[in-house]
């Protein structure tokens, strides 16, 4: 969870919004919105940041399930 929270903090900093509420669903939405844009307008760095956060979240959830 620590890595996931770190990734979210990086995204908030990147977007200059420290109060932005982010979860897996909102990260998926951000990625989808960027992918719908023409390639020259797409923010690939934001997509990478969101994907890193989702991977960290899913890793955390998987590890948590395995401990049960």
PyMOL Python script that loads the backbone (N, CA, C, O; Angstrom):
from pymol import cmd

cmd.read_pdbstr("""\
ATOM      1  N   UNK A   1       0.823  -1.188   0.000  1.00  0.00           N
ATOM      2  CA  UNK A   1       0.000   0.000   0.000  1.00  0.00           C
ATOM      3  C   UNK A   1       0.870   1.256   0.000  1.00  0.00           C
ATOM      4  O   UNK A   1       0.485   2.299  -0.529  1.00  0.00           O
ATOM      5  N   UNK A   2       2.025   1.135   0.592  1.00  0.00           N
ATOM      6  CA  UNK A   2       2.933   2.280   0.655  1.00  0.00           C
ATOM      7  C   UNK A   2       3.324   2.742  -0.751  1.00  0.00           C
ATOM      8  O   UNK A   2       3.350   3.942  -1.024  1.00  0.00           O
ATOM      9  N   UNK A   3       3.623   1.803  -1.631  1.00  0.00           N
ATOM     10  CA  UNK A   3       4.005   2.138  -3.007  1.00  0.00           C
ATOM     11  C   UNK A   3       2.830   2.775  -3.753  1.00  0.00           C
ATOM     12  O   UNK A   3       3.015   3.728  -4.510  1.00  0.00           O
ATOM     13  N   UNK A   4       1.643   2.255  -3.541  1.00  0.00           N
ATOM     14  CA  UNK A   4       0.439   2.795  -4.175  1.00  0.00           C
ATOM     15  C   UNK A   4       0.226   4.240  -3.740  1.00  0.00           C
ATOM     16  O   UNK A   4      -0.029   5.107  -4.576  1.00  0.00           O
ATOM     17  N   UNK A   5       0.326   4.505  -2.455  1.00  0.00           N
ATOM     18  CA  UNK A   5       0.139   5.874  -1.946  1.00  0.00           C
ATOM     19  C   UNK A   5       1.219   6.804  -2.481  1.00  0.00           C
ATOM     20  O   UNK A   5       0.947   7.972  -2.762  1.00  0.00           O
ATOM     21  N   UNK A   6       2.433   6.301  -2.624  1.00  0.00           N
ATOM     22  CA  UNK A   6       3.517   7.106  -3.177  1.00  0.00           C
ATOM     23  C   UNK A   6       3.197   7.471  -4.626  1.00  0.00           C
ATOM     24  O   UNK A   6       3.402   8.610  -5.047  1.00  0.00           O
ATOM     25  N   UNK A   7       2.696   6.503  -5.381  1.00  0.00           N
ATOM     26  CA  UNK A   7       2.327   6.747  -6.777  1.00  0.00           C
ATOM     27  C   UNK A   7       1.212   7.784  -6.878  1.00  0.00           C
ATOM     28  O   UNK A   7       1.248   8.653  -7.749  1.00  0.00           O
ATOM     29  N   UNK A   8       0.228   7.695  -5.994  1.00  0.00           N
ATOM     30  CA  UNK A   8      -0.862   8.669  -6.006  1.00  0.00           C
ATOM     31  C   UNK A   8      -0.340  10.064  -5.694  1.00  0.00           C
ATOM     32  O   UNK A   8      -0.780  11.044  -6.296  1.00  0.00           O
ATOM     33  N   UNK A   9       0.596  10.154  -4.756  1.00  0.00           N
ATOM     34  CA  UNK A   9       1.182  11.452  -4.417  1.00  0.00           C
ATOM     35  C   UNK A   9       1.911  12.045  -5.618  1.00  0.00           C
ATOM     36  O   UNK A   9       1.844  13.251  -5.856  1.00  0.00           O
ATOM     37  N   UNK A  10       2.602  11.206  -6.367  1.00  0.00           N
ATOM     38  CA  UNK A  10       3.316  11.666  -7.563  1.00  0.00           C
ATOM     39  C   UNK A  10       2.323  12.205  -8.597  1.00  0.00           C
ATOM     40  O   UNK A  10       2.565  13.242  -9.215  1.00  0.00           O
ATOM     41  N   UNK A  11       1.215  11.500  -8.780  1.00  0.00           N
ATOM     42  CA  UNK A  11       0.188  11.949  -9.740  1.00  0.00           C
ATOM     43  C   UNK A  11      -0.402  13.284  -9.296  1.00  0.00           C
ATOM     44  O   UNK A  11      -0.570  14.194 -10.108  1.00  0.00           O
ATOM     45  N   UNK A  12      -0.712  13.400  -8.016  1.00  0.00           N
ATOM     46  CA  UNK A  12      -1.270  14.667  -7.510  1.00  0.00           C
ATOM     47  C   UNK A  12      -0.291  15.817  -7.731  1.00  0.00           C
ATOM     48  O   UNK A  12      -0.691  16.912  -8.125  1.00  0.00           O
ATOM     49  N   UNK A  13       0.980  15.566  -7.479  1.00  0.00           N
ATOM     50  CA  UNK A  13       2.002  16.583  -7.697  1.00  0.00           C
ATOM     51  C   UNK A  13       2.081  16.933  -9.176  1.00  0.00           C
ATOM     52  O   UNK A  13       2.140  18.109  -9.536  1.00  0.00           O
ATOM     53  N   UNK A  14       2.083  15.924 -10.027  1.00  0.00           N
ATOM     54  CA  UNK A  14       2.159  16.136 -11.466  1.00  0.00           C
ATOM     55  C   UNK A  14       0.988  16.981 -11.965  1.00  0.00           C
ATOM     56  O   UNK A  14       1.156  17.837 -12.834  1.00  0.00           O
ATOM     57  N   UNK A  15      -0.195  16.735 -11.409  1.00  0.00           N
ATOM     58  CA  UNK A  15      -1.394  17.471 -11.822  1.00  0.00           C
ATOM     59  C   UNK A  15      -1.575  18.770 -11.030  1.00  0.00           C
ATOM     60  O   UNK A  15      -2.547  19.495 -11.243  1.00  0.00           O
ATOM     61  N   UNK A  16      -0.656  19.060 -10.133  1.00  0.00           N
ATOM     62  CA  UNK A  16      -0.718  20.259  -9.287  1.00  0.00           C
ATOM     63  C   UNK A  16      -2.023  20.362  -8.506  1.00  0.00           C
ATOM     64  O   UNK A  16      -2.600  21.443  -8.383  1.00  0.00           O
ATOM     65  N   UNK A  17      -2.484  19.224  -7.978  1.00  0.00           N
ATOM     66  CA  UNK A  17      -3.710  19.195  -7.180  1.00  0.00           C
ATOM     67  C   UNK A  17      -3.524  18.211  -6.025  1.00  0.00           C
ATOM     68  O   UNK A  17      -3.779  17.015  -6.167  1.00  0.00           O
ATOM     69  N   UNK A  18      -3.080  18.727  -4.893  1.00  0.00           N
ATOM     70  CA  UNK A  18      -2.792  17.874  -3.727  1.00  0.00           C
ATOM     71  C   UNK A  18      -4.061  17.311  -3.092  1.00  0.00           C
ATOM     72  O   UNK A  18      -3.981  16.363  -2.310  1.00  0.00           O
ATOM     73  N   UNK A  19      -5.228  17.871  -3.409  1.00  0.00           N
ATOM     74  CA  UNK A  19      -6.479  17.418  -2.799  1.00  0.00           C
ATOM     75  C   UNK A  19      -7.250  16.449  -3.691  1.00  0.00           C
ATOM     76  O   UNK A  19      -8.320  15.979  -3.305  1.00  0.00           O
ATOM     77  N   UNK A  20      -6.732  16.148  -4.860  1.00  0.00           N
ATOM     78  CA  UNK A  20      -7.410  15.275  -5.815  1.00  0.00           C
ATOM     79  C   UNK A  20      -7.640  13.888  -5.211  1.00  0.00           C
ATOM     80  O   UNK A  20      -6.701  13.231  -4.760  1.00  0.00           O
ATOM     81  N   UNK A  21      -8.887  13.460  -5.210  1.00  0.00           N
ATOM     82  CA  UNK A  21      -9.243  12.130  -4.705  1.00  0.00           C
ATOM     83  C   UNK A  21      -9.058  11.119  -5.835  1.00  0.00           C
ATOM     84  O   UNK A  21      -9.693  11.230  -6.884  1.00  0.00           O
ATOM     85  N   UNK A  22      -8.204  10.155  -5.621  1.00  0.00           N
ATOM     86  CA  UNK A  22      -7.911   9.152  -6.647  1.00  0.00           C
ATOM     87  C   UNK A  22      -8.145   7.752  -6.085  1.00  0.00           C
ATOM     88  O   UNK A  22      -7.822   7.465  -4.932  1.00  0.00           O
ATOM     89  N   UNK A  23      -8.707   6.897  -6.917  1.00  0.00           N
ATOM     90  CA  UNK A  23      -8.831   5.479  -6.610  1.00  0.00           C
ATOM     91  C   UNK A  23      -8.647   4.733  -7.932  1.00  0.00           C
ATOM     92  O   UNK A  23      -8.425   5.352  -8.972  1.00  0.00           O
ATOM     93  N   UNK A  24      -8.738   3.425  -7.888  1.00  0.00           N
ATOM     94  CA  UNK A  24      -8.487   2.629  -9.093  1.00  0.00           C
ATOM     95  C   UNK A  24      -9.433   3.017 -10.233  1.00  0.00           C
ATOM     96  O   UNK A  24      -9.014   3.089 -11.388  1.00  0.00           O
ATOM     97  N   UNK A  25     -10.691   3.264  -9.916  1.00  0.00           N
ATOM     98  CA  UNK A  25     -11.672   3.620 -10.947  1.00  0.00           C
ATOM     99  C   UNK A  25     -11.311   4.961 -11.602  1.00  0.00           C
ATOM    100  O   UNK A  25     -11.400   5.097 -12.822  1.00  0.00           O
ATOM    101  N   UNK A  26     -10.909   5.939 -10.801  1.00  0.00           N
ATOM    102  CA  UNK A  26     -10.546   7.248 -11.346  1.00  0.00           C
ATOM    103  C   UNK A  26      -9.247   7.169 -12.146  1.00  0.00           C
ATOM    104  O   UNK A  26      -9.083   7.875 -13.141  1.00  0.00           O
ATOM    105  N   UNK A  27      -8.331   6.314 -11.711  1.00  0.00           N
ATOM    106  CA  UNK A  27      -7.096   6.134 -12.481  1.00  0.00           C
ATOM    107  C   UNK A  27      -7.408   5.538 -13.845  1.00  0.00           C
ATOM    108  O   UNK A  27      -6.869   5.982 -14.859  1.00  0.00           O
ATOM    109  N   UNK A  28      -8.279   4.532 -13.870  1.00  0.00           N
ATOM    110  CA  UNK A  28      -8.705   3.942 -15.149  1.00  0.00           C
ATOM    111  C   UNK A  28      -9.347   4.999 -16.045  1.00  0.00           C
ATOM    112  O   UNK A  28      -9.117   5.021 -17.254  1.00  0.00           O
ATOM    113  N   UNK A  29     -10.148   5.869 -15.444  1.00  0.00           N
ATOM    114  CA  UNK A  29     -10.815   6.921 -16.211  1.00  0.00           C
ATOM    115  C   UNK A  29      -9.804   7.907 -16.789  1.00  0.00           C
ATOM    116  O   UNK A  29      -9.917   8.304 -17.949  1.00  0.00           O
ATOM    117  N   UNK A  30      -8.816   8.305 -15.985  1.00  0.00           N
ATOM    118  CA  UNK A  30      -7.774   9.209 -16.479  1.00  0.00           C
ATOM    119  C   UNK A  30      -7.043   8.598 -17.668  1.00  0.00           C
ATOM    120  O   UNK A  30      -6.783   9.275 -18.664  1.00  0.00           O
ATOM    121  N   UNK A  31      -6.717   7.330 -17.558  1.00  0.00           N
ATOM    122  CA  UNK A  31      -6.017   6.634 -18.644  1.00  0.00           C
ATOM    123  C   UNK A  31      -6.896   6.618 -19.900  1.00  0.00           C
ATOM    124  O   UNK A  31      -6.428   6.928 -20.995  1.00  0.00           O
ATOM    125  N   UNK A  32      -8.153   6.259 -19.734  1.00  0.00           N
ATOM    126  CA  UNK A  32      -9.074   6.199 -20.877  1.00  0.00           C
ATOM    127  C   UNK A  32      -9.220   7.553 -21.551  1.00  0.00           C
ATOM    128  O   UNK A  32      -9.223   7.650 -22.779  1.00  0.00           O
ATOM    129  N   UNK A  33      -9.342   8.598 -20.738  1.00  0.00           N
ATOM    130  CA  UNK A  33      -9.477   9.943 -21.306  1.00  0.00           C
ATOM    131  C   UNK A  33      -8.245  10.329 -22.118  1.00  0.00           C
ATOM    132  O   UNK A  33      -8.363  10.920 -23.191  1.00  0.00           O
ATOM    133  N   UNK A  34      -7.079   9.999 -21.610  1.00  0.00           N
ATOM    134  CA  UNK A  34      -5.850  10.325 -22.340  1.00  0.00           C
ATOM    135  C   UNK A  34      -5.740   9.509 -23.621  1.00  0.00           C
ATOM    136  O   UNK A  34      -5.311  10.026 -24.653  1.00  0.00           O
ATOM    137  N   UNK A  35      -6.123   8.241 -23.562  1.00  0.00           N
ATOM    138  CA  UNK A  35      -6.018   7.375 -24.740  1.00  0.00           C
ATOM    139  C   UNK A  35      -6.998   7.764 -25.845  1.00  0.00           C
ATOM    140  O   UNK A  35      -6.790   7.423 -27.009  1.00  0.00           O
ATOM    141  N   UNK A  36      -8.058   8.473 -25.486  1.00  0.00           N
ATOM    142  CA  UNK A  36      -9.024   8.923 -26.486  1.00  0.00           C
ATOM    143  C   UNK A  36      -8.542  10.146 -27.261  1.00  0.00           C
ATOM    144  O   UNK A  36      -9.086  10.472 -28.315  1.00  0.00           O
ATOM    145  N   UNK A  37      -7.530  10.813 -26.742  1.00  0.00           N
ATOM    146  CA  UNK A  37      -7.007  12.018 -27.391  1.00  0.00           C
ATOM    147  C   UNK A  37      -6.125  11.650 -28.581  1.00  0.00           C
ATOM    148  O   UNK A  37      -5.574  10.551 -28.633  1.00  0.00           O
ATOM    149  N   UNK A  38      -5.994  12.567 -29.533  1.00  0.00           N
ATOM    150  CA  UNK A  38      -5.032  12.336 -30.619  1.00  0.00           C
ATOM    151  C   UNK A  38      -3.631  12.160 -30.026  1.00  0.00           C
ATOM    152  O   UNK A  38      -3.317  12.723 -28.978  1.00  0.00           O
ATOM    153  N   UNK A  39      -2.817  11.392 -30.690  1.00  0.00           N
ATOM    154  CA  UNK A  39      -1.507  11.032 -30.155  1.00  0.00           C
ATOM    155  C   UNK A  39      -0.642  12.242 -29.806  1.00  0.00           C
ATOM    156  O   UNK A  39       0.134  12.184 -28.852  1.00  0.00           O
ATOM    157  N   UNK A  40      -0.762  13.335 -30.558  1.00  0.00           N
ATOM    158  CA  UNK A  40       0.062  14.508 -30.274  1.00  0.00           C
ATOM    159  C   UNK A  40      -0.448  15.313 -29.074  1.00  0.00           C
ATOM    160  O   UNK A  40       0.253  16.203 -28.592  1.00  0.00           O
ATOM    161  N   UNK A  41      -1.654  15.016 -28.588  1.00  0.00           N
ATOM    162  CA  UNK A  41      -2.214  15.686 -27.414  1.00  0.00           C
ATOM    163  C   UNK A  41      -2.190  14.797 -26.174  1.00  0.00           C
ATOM    164  O   UNK A  41      -2.402  15.272 -25.058  1.00  0.00           O
ATOM    165  N   UNK A  42      -1.938  13.530 -26.369  1.00  0.00           N
ATOM    166  CA  UNK A  42      -1.954  12.555 -25.297  1.00  0.00           C
ATOM    167  C   UNK A  42      -0.800  12.807 -24.320  1.00  0.00           C
ATOM    168  O   UNK A  42       0.328  13.070 -24.738  1.00  0.00           O
ATOM    169  N   UNK A  43      -1.090  12.725 -23.025  1.00  0.00           N
ATOM    170  CA  UNK A  43      -0.060  12.883 -21.996  1.00  0.00           C
ATOM    171  C   UNK A  43       0.432  11.491 -21.597  1.00  0.00           C
ATOM    172  O   UNK A  43      -0.108  10.871 -20.681  1.00  0.00           O
ATOM    173  N   UNK A  44       1.447  11.018 -22.286  1.00  0.00           N
ATOM    174  CA  UNK A  44       1.940   9.657 -22.038  1.00  0.00           C
ATOM    175  C   UNK A  44       2.576   9.525 -20.661  1.00  0.00           C
ATOM    176  O   UNK A  44       2.557   8.449 -20.063  1.00  0.00           O
ATOM    177  N   UNK A  45       3.137  10.619 -20.161  1.00  0.00           N
ATOM    178  CA  UNK A  45       3.721  10.567 -18.816  1.00  0.00           C
ATOM    179  C   UNK A  45       2.624  10.338 -17.769  1.00  0.00           C
ATOM    180  O   UNK A  45       2.811   9.554 -16.839  1.00  0.00           O
ATOM    181  N   UNK A  46       1.496  11.010 -17.914  1.00  0.00           N
ATOM    182  CA  UNK A  46       0.375  10.810 -16.998  1.00  0.00           C
ATOM    183  C   UNK A  46      -0.139   9.378 -17.091  1.00  0.00           C
ATOM    184  O   UNK A  46      -0.457   8.763 -16.073  1.00  0.00           O
ATOM    185  N   UNK A  47      -0.220   8.851 -18.295  1.00  0.00           N
ATOM    186  CA  UNK A  47      -0.649   7.464 -18.477  1.00  0.00           C
ATOM    187  C   UNK A  47       0.297   6.524 -17.743  1.00  0.00           C
ATOM    188  O   UNK A  47      -0.153   5.620 -17.040  1.00  0.00           O
ATOM    189  N   UNK A  48       1.594   6.725 -17.897  1.00  0.00           N
ATOM    190  CA  UNK A  48       2.583   5.896 -17.193  1.00  0.00           C
ATOM    191  C   UNK A  48       2.433   5.989 -15.680  1.00  0.00           C
ATOM    192  O   UNK A  48       2.500   4.977 -14.982  1.00  0.00           O
ATOM    193  N   UNK A  49       2.230   7.197 -15.177  1.00  0.00           N
ATOM    194  CA  UNK A  49       2.059   7.377 -13.733  1.00  0.00           C
ATOM    195  C   UNK A  49       0.822   6.630 -13.228  1.00  0.00           C
ATOM    196  O   UNK A  49       0.867   5.979 -12.185  1.00  0.00           O
ATOM    197  N   UNK A  50      -0.268   6.729 -13.968  1.00  0.00           N
ATOM    198  CA  UNK A  50      -1.502   6.048 -13.580  1.00  0.00           C
ATOM    199  C   UNK A  50      -1.341   4.532 -13.645  1.00  0.00           C
ATOM    200  O   UNK A  50      -1.817   3.811 -12.767  1.00  0.00           O
ATOM    201  N   UNK A  51      -0.673   4.059 -14.679  1.00  0.00           N
ATOM    202  CA  UNK A  51      -0.446   2.614 -14.793  1.00  0.00           C
ATOM    203  C   UNK A  51       0.423   2.100 -13.649  1.00  0.00           C
ATOM    204  O   UNK A  51       0.164   1.027 -13.105  1.00  0.00           O
ATOM    205  N   UNK A  52       1.446   2.858 -13.287  1.00  0.00           N
ATOM    206  CA  UNK A  52       2.291   2.471 -12.150  1.00  0.00           C
ATOM    207  C   UNK A  52       1.471   2.384 -10.870  1.00  0.00           C
ATOM    208  O   UNK A  52       1.646   1.455 -10.081  1.00  0.00           O
ATOM    209  N   UNK A  53       0.578   3.344 -10.660  1.00  0.00           N
ATOM    210  CA  UNK A  53      -0.268   3.344  -9.470  1.00  0.00           C
ATOM    211  C   UNK A  53      -1.208   2.139  -9.476  1.00  0.00           C
ATOM    212  O   UNK A  53      -1.405   1.501  -8.442  1.00  0.00           O
ATOM    213  N   UNK A  54      -1.783   1.830 -10.627  1.00  0.00           N
ATOM    214  CA  UNK A  54      -2.682   0.676 -10.715  1.00  0.00           C
ATOM    215  C   UNK A  54      -1.948  -0.635 -10.465  1.00  0.00           C
ATOM    216  O   UNK A  54      -2.471  -1.523  -9.794  1.00  0.00           O
ATOM    217  N   UNK A  55      -0.751  -0.757 -10.997  1.00  0.00           N
ATOM    218  CA  UNK A  55       0.048  -1.967 -10.763  1.00  0.00           C
ATOM    219  C   UNK A  55       0.363  -2.097  -9.271  1.00  0.00           C
ATOM    220  O   UNK A  55       0.252  -3.185  -8.707  1.00  0.00           O
ATOM    221  N   UNK A  56       0.752  -0.999  -8.637  1.00  0.00           N
ATOM    222  CA  UNK A  56       1.059  -1.024  -7.201  1.00  0.00           C
ATOM    223  C   UNK A  56      -0.181  -1.404  -6.392  1.00  0.00           C
ATOM    224  O   UNK A  56      -0.092  -2.173  -5.435  1.00  0.00           O
ATOM    225  N   UNK A  57      -1.336  -0.865  -6.781  1.00  0.00           N
ATOM    226  CA  UNK A  57      -2.583  -1.171  -6.088  1.00  0.00           C
ATOM    227  C   UNK A  57      -2.952  -2.644  -6.252  1.00  0.00           C
ATOM    228  O   UNK A  57      -3.312  -3.310  -5.281  1.00  0.00           O
ATOM    229  N   UNK A  58      -2.864  -3.138  -7.453  1.00  0.00           N
ATOM    230  CA  UNK A  58      -3.243  -4.537  -7.704  1.00  0.00           C
ATOM    231  C   UNK A  58      -2.261  -5.502  -7.046  1.00  0.00           C
ATOM    232  O   UNK A  58      -2.655  -6.582  -6.605  1.00  0.00           O
ATOM    233  N   UNK A  59      -1.007  -5.129  -6.977  1.00  0.00           N
ATOM    234  CA  UNK A  59      -0.012  -5.941  -6.273  1.00  0.00           C
ATOM    235  C   UNK A  59      -0.351  -5.994  -4.792  1.00  0.00           C
ATOM    236  O   UNK A  59      -0.328  -7.062  -4.180  1.00  0.00           O
ATOM    237  N   UNK A  60      -0.662  -4.852  -4.227  1.00  0.00           N
ATOM    238  CA  UNK A  60      -1.041  -4.784  -2.812  1.00  0.00           C
ATOM    239  C   UNK A  60      -2.269  -5.650  -2.544  1.00  0.00           C
ATOM    240  O   UNK A  60      -2.286  -6.426  -1.589  1.00  0.00           O
ATOM    241  N   UNK A  61      -3.297  -5.519  -3.383  1.00  0.00           N
ATOM    242  CA  UNK A  61      -4.529  -6.291  -3.181  1.00  0.00           C
ATOM    243  C   UNK A  61      -4.272  -7.784  -3.319  1.00  0.00           C
ATOM    244  O   UNK A  61      -4.842  -8.582  -2.575  1.00  0.00           O
ATOM    245  N   UNK A  62      -3.427  -8.165  -4.255  1.00  0.00           N
ATOM    246  CA  UNK A  62      -3.092  -9.575  -4.447  1.00  0.00           C
ATOM    247  C   UNK A  62      -2.351 -10.132  -3.229  1.00  0.00           C
ATOM    248  O   UNK A  62      -2.642 -11.233  -2.762  1.00  0.00           O
ATOM    249  N   UNK A  63      -1.394  -9.359  -2.725  1.00  0.00           N
ATOM    250  CA  UNK A  63      -0.644  -9.796  -1.543  1.00  0.00           C
ATOM    251  C   UNK A  63      -1.566  -9.904  -0.334  1.00  0.00           C
ATOM    252  O   UNK A  63      -1.431 -10.814   0.483  1.00  0.00           O
ATOM    253  N   UNK A  64      -2.491  -8.977  -0.231  1.00  0.00           N
ATOM    254  CA  UNK A  64      -3.444  -8.987   0.879  1.00  0.00           C
ATOM    255  C   UNK A  64      -4.351 -10.232   0.820  1.00  0.00           C
ATOM    256  O   UNK A  64      -4.633 -10.853   1.845  1.00  0.00           O
ATOM    257  N   UNK A  65      -4.795 -10.578  -0.377  1.00  0.00           N
ATOM    258  CA  UNK A  65      -5.633 -11.764  -0.558  1.00  0.00           C
ATOM    259  C   UNK A  65      -4.865 -13.043  -0.234  1.00  0.00           C
ATOM    260  O   UNK A  65      -5.420 -13.981   0.337  1.00  0.00           O
ATOM    261  N   UNK A  66      -3.585 -13.073  -0.604  1.00  0.00           N
ATOM    262  CA  UNK A  66      -2.774 -14.262  -0.358  1.00  0.00           C
ATOM    263  C   UNK A  66      -2.494 -14.482   1.119  1.00  0.00           C
ATOM    264  O   UNK A  66      -2.215 -15.610   1.528  1.00  0.00           O
ATOM    265  N   UNK A  67      -2.563 -13.432   1.931  1.00  0.00           N
ATOM    266  CA  UNK A  67      -2.320 -13.553   3.361  1.00  0.00           C
ATOM    267  C   UNK A  67      -3.504 -14.139   4.104  1.00  0.00           C
ATOM    268  O   UNK A  67      -3.362 -14.602   5.235  1.00  0.00           O
ATOM    269  N   UNK A  68      -4.694 -14.124   3.466  1.00  0.00           N
ATOM    270  CA  UNK A  68      -5.910 -14.630   4.127  1.00  0.00           C
ATOM    271  C   UNK A  68      -5.932 -16.127   4.185  1.00  0.00           C
ATOM    272  O   UNK A  68      -6.882 -16.711   4.707  1.00  0.00           O
TER     273      UNK A  68
END
""", "prot")
cmd.dss("prot")
cmd.show_as("cartoon", "prot")
cmd.util.cbc("prot")
cmd.orient("prot")
